[in-house]
Amino acid sequence: MNQSSPASLGATLAEEELVARLRWFIRHRWVAAVAVPMVAVVASAWLHVDLPLAAICATAFSIVAYNLLFCRLVKVVEGRRGAAGLSAAKLLANAQISSDLAALTVLIHFSGGVENPFAFFFIFHIIIASILLSPRATFAQAGLATFLFCSTCVLEEGGIIRHYSLWPFLPAGHHQRLAFLSGNLLVVTATLFISAYFATSITRRLRQREEQVVRLSEDLRLAYDRLSASEHAKALYMRKVSHELRAPLAAIRSTLTVILEGFLGPLAPKHAEMLGRADRRAGELLSLIEDILVLTRSREAPLERDKVRLSPAEVLDSVIALLRPRADAKGLTLETHLPAESLPLLGEPESIRELFTNLIANAIKYTPKGGKASVSASADSNFLRVSVSDTGIGINAEDLANIFDEFYRAENARQFDAAGTGLGLSIVKAIVQAHGGQITVASEPGQGTTFEVLLPLAASAGGAD
Amino acid sequence: MSEPKKILVVDDDPDIVESLRVVLESRSYQVLSASNAEEAQEQVRKERPDLIILDIMMPRGTEGFHFVWNLRNDASSGCQDVPILVLSAIHDTTSLRFYPDQSDGTYSPGEFLPVQDFLDKPVEPKELLRRVENLLRE
């Protein structure tokens, strides 16, 4: 039971919030303490009422005094944690409201008692009580206000304490007219209790809503955690499976190659052909597994420790250098327009290389002999924009929406070149997304295709190493 | 006639070992084999090979890593500087950074494996022979 359950967490939160509101309450009391003497002075001058200004100022002064005390006490309460802190904060809230009710009663007594319309200011404290305190405490404060106000008025009526008349603002003697007195007390009392009722029922509703939101966001967080854990487990599993599949395939291919390359003596042409078929199929399977492995890895956002500052131009240069022989072999022109300098790209080097390798290799692969492929890059202060275009076979409109799907290969691509796993563009998209970028494609069948990649660049200042 | 060069093949996959043996013996290298790091260490002490061809992913996880670091840190074997060619099904050298996650103090994470060359599985016989010749010439 000593564990910090969500309930006790809620209590601590409520305490922090309560303390914040107590401070807000204290700040506003300074305003009241200053306003009271000012209003009294203005009222006596303007309405020609003879108010006991010294007594009113003394009361304002005592408000300042107890507000200073509350200032200290709030700091003490803040130091306490848990349930003790919460009940101390509630006690302090109660004390503040009760003190204010008493001060307001004294002020009203010095300025006409039952005749003073400021009696309705009690409502403010009831509303504040409903926000800070439980409904029961709010009604108790409403009861206290009623008691203080009514007893003061009754004592004034009976002549036991002095009545300060508001003459000439009001005709004298009102405070002893029974109908006025009882009517006024009744209305003030009813107003206080009705406002307590409304304010508490509204705040209760709001609190319930708030608790619901807290519960929901907690549920949401748990669900999210579960989801990412299962995603991670899935990726780990895929990686294991791929490695397990690779090992026997690698052995098969090694064995076949050794025979095919004549290390065991010359082969009859038919033997060589059949073994060659087996070797090609094993090769297909191997590249499929490799692509699945890369795709799985690409889907996970790169770990911070694996992120490196990369120069876009250098990465593209090295990728293009590796692929240029393929373009040359097909008699393709491979044009490049790279920025000499730009901000670094923050990413996982192997993935970034994989991304551009796939795009540029595709451009070369799907462009007929004599065509052209071009890579151009530009950078502003936020983004690197790389576009890879070709004069190749293009992508039909109905295929465009699907080309990033796993294992999807457009019919014309399949016919143009049988080899391919249909995972290359899925890998490209996964890498772009894992690095917070975007990719778009535009194509004209028979004319060519342009892929455009947008990747966020690292901020220029400050190093994240 | 000069003594044939000795090559130690360390791999837990007997089929890979066999393929390598056929390829290497075709060039008259003497081929020794070991299926785990322990066996390999024994062979190194006994036979003092001129070159080691090592598979990095052996049964006990990253056994190959430890083997390399042990060999390089052990002056008593007399084979501290024997060239190593890493053969692996790990797609590329950077995705798995060639250091195990748990650091046991003999090396610091991030330090690259002190080996001379890498080759991907499946084995391309001609490429393998070219690399082997290069390493043995040095």
Interface residues (C-beta under 8 A of the other chain):
Chain A: H243 R246 A247 L249 A250 A251 I252 R253 S254 T255 T257 V258 E261 F263 L264 L286 E290 L293 V294 R297 P349 E350
Chain B: D13 D15 I16 E18 S19 L20 V22 V23 S26 M57 A89 H91 D92 T94 S95 K121 P122 V123 E124 P125 K126
